[in-house]
Amino acid sequence: MELNEVVRRIFGQHWRLIVCFIALGIAAPALLHLGDAPSYTASARGVLDTRDPESRAEAAAIVDTARAIATSPGPVRRALSAADVSGRDPVEVAKHHVSVRGLGSSGVFQLSISDRDPQAAAAIANALAAQVIRARLAASQGQTQKVLADLGQEIDDLNARITYVDARVDSLTERLSGAASLESASELRADRVGAIQLRDSLVQQRGALEVQRNGVLSSESVRPKATIISRAGPPTAADSSRFFADVVLGALLGLILGVGVAGIIETFRPTLVGGDALAREFRAPLLGTLKNEPDEWEALHDETGIGMRLRLAAEAAALLKVSLIPIGPQVNVGPLAEWLEAASSEDVSELVVPEPELAEPVEAIPGRPWRLAIGAHAGSPAHPPVRVRPFDVQNASASLNNGTPGGLVLVLPATVKKGELMDAGHLLTVSRLPLLGLITYPRRRRVRGPRGA
């Protein structure tokens, strides 16, 4: 199947369906944007307490941290309260009105808030940026403060114990100076040495803890400071609407769906479009295409070429009789049969359908509304005339019985469903008459009334 035939079958036959889908695709986003109000976006920039990223992956990790905090309902709720903005759902704001993005490979993030009120948008953006900084500091510095507090508590305990041991050493020294006997002095001296050793051990432990505390403080002092580096200001212009983009996307989606549905329809109910496709289907030549339906006299103007081709086909098959079989709509092919019989007569130079205002034809054939402008002969022994008649079952049976050679010509619309051709195929199989060719005509989409013969 050629591409142009596929296009004609899909778009030519189902363009109304495709247009309906496109219209639905346009109408859906139009209705969704019908009640849209202007939206304003305010942006604040900040930096977290992390070291400068050395790659885009590290920068993306910093932005992901800020985004995770900013899109949480808790910080958004506190930001709305701090900005003194009411009438907003924190969950809805966090889900649809908060965006965080990074600025290149730096550690700076940009937090944006969209709102119907530009002043509220700026206030919420600044408050939420502060909440992000506060939450980050609580997460990163909270452990440091706990470590410092624990170290300070242990150092204070050691100081208290050292003070107690110092007092004991002083007491033992005083008692040793007033000892009454050598045995008592020896015991006091031993206790004093033990107390001094204990004090030295406690001082050593306190020194180690102080070294740890100084290390934590040193690392904390070189840590970057999380802060807001650029506060948001009230936006002066509303955000651009997505109306046109959504309409275009809806139209494209409607086109795709329409073509898909049309393709499915053509898969189950294929359509043959054009005389060439019909000729390939029946494996018969296309004798010609009428300008109108065969029971319209306008269709018979300037169609003598069909008659000549019909005569050539009949002579090539050595046939003297041709039957016209209408396929599809019920049309009267009687006038066409008379016209083709006259048009296929030998030595016909011109056939003219008389206009109403013209005088009576010079030479008219009884019962036919045309005249032979130049003398025509009904035939000669060398070239017997070809009889063209509408198909009739009784005449076809008689032709088969008496041996009169005859053939069939199908008269059908240029566009027809493949299922409508089944009866014609069965008829050709049963009749055993040769198929000389096809004559097509444009199909009109209207309700046909009864026509006379």
Steps between C-alpha positions, in 0.01 A plus 500: 500500500640837396537789740267729306229234513542471878473879533185507289345218699584650838463872441273505197237269643519583871591869501179584688595256777855637515370858514268402788791356698710811431211719613469297821876526554475879469183533707630300798796729590291804411241398758770421756649848459162670489507614865873563525607807701830685450788345692812675630833336588749636757847350546754506784854363493687331781795279583524206740778430749683262269841526342521623143404223257773365276266348240148535368402187690595661831319820401189297412517328840500839675198615296320172572547562872352849474213371283417222745471752783313767301233264366416355840158608636645585845745771389241636255241523777743687723600727210135590430453580866819710513399688182152560645334358186170318542265314267770266362519127550857411607484162328375654175762774515780251567388274216421748222635846588854439635798439273872479581779493244875532504706771334753316289755297693509739795357424840242780469135404468206708380165453673192623310140543617205559270185669632209709376621792716850637419550635853403167652730316259801704613415466871452123476824456302708687760333322792541157340867568419553584868326176596731305270809659659366441849412138432840437346682655794289297742596183316870574450592702811275319745742209530796739543331682783417169668863388472623829643249478783603144585869592496433804719310288752782246522760779543291657777478164678877457477555853633280420800692179568835677461389768748402228747833319457692827544321563829584146615866545408512823703333327794742206489796739480381687808442177695838366391679801651345433840536119500570358852685185393699362214236238421226763475720726288574209263128431448418868442789529257372198300145647487637834387700338215188311384292818503764686299510217242120504473505876449760467223284236325188721521690798362624286213142388419379858513772603258394232249137611517599861450699400192189328359284804573750733336504275192122512469499876542778536244316295238180689569675833455613416144162358401309716243215700639149425375325822412266680261715690253217664303153567631196488273328814384138536379482405129379771265378279212273197501626161391454397138193282447524141379173536311644503147754226573230276648268571207771403251578183695129421520463545125797272433362239739159525333663456158688191618187349657288584196748342259529199730124448519470549123774242451317253724179557305683443173649183641161343568302676226747582223412757236608497137563854381544589133455316176855364503444325834170355379663384178771321697237342724302354207808451279317674220571820302349834594295614201449852636351721768173690460466860613178426688280211601398284203128592522584870469501629142792729587712187537461420130671814365833445326525136602534348155846375601337247733286371213801457273694316770196282566480408131872418491463276805198325348671446163816373671287244687288428186179598679182651353311579820598688811301516824545783750481396866457781758693435821430681826227767481192411300531712187329472162764407243249494211590846365869418530450173312324680212768766491786249498334297224470812286847620595655166406341498153737510208580830323359718778684832496304686762209436730314804629243515776248763382440800720137593571523826303634331183277398215406139430808293411561449134544126539376346821488145623150419628480483877845658553552866592798553271581521132785393280663817375669314215334204338538181703444149384330237706774264406630303208559134432867552575431681823168388651359736763558439872179485696520665841220426746446511876569162655202268528515147637262362239688656212828371639355146523371526145840612376663201664240261358494624139873559482479875437835639610469760773705668768455700818600854595477614862368850567593602853603801710866599502492451877342182634532273801662170423207318658264649239689316227431150633170466314666609177772241548244226559302612193809491279580150625148369441434668163826380343487806274828685435560833672597760239574787736376758749330838471517716810320817605526740795290396796262757643432501877129556486179302533389388159140487399350258246588570138324393191657292229 
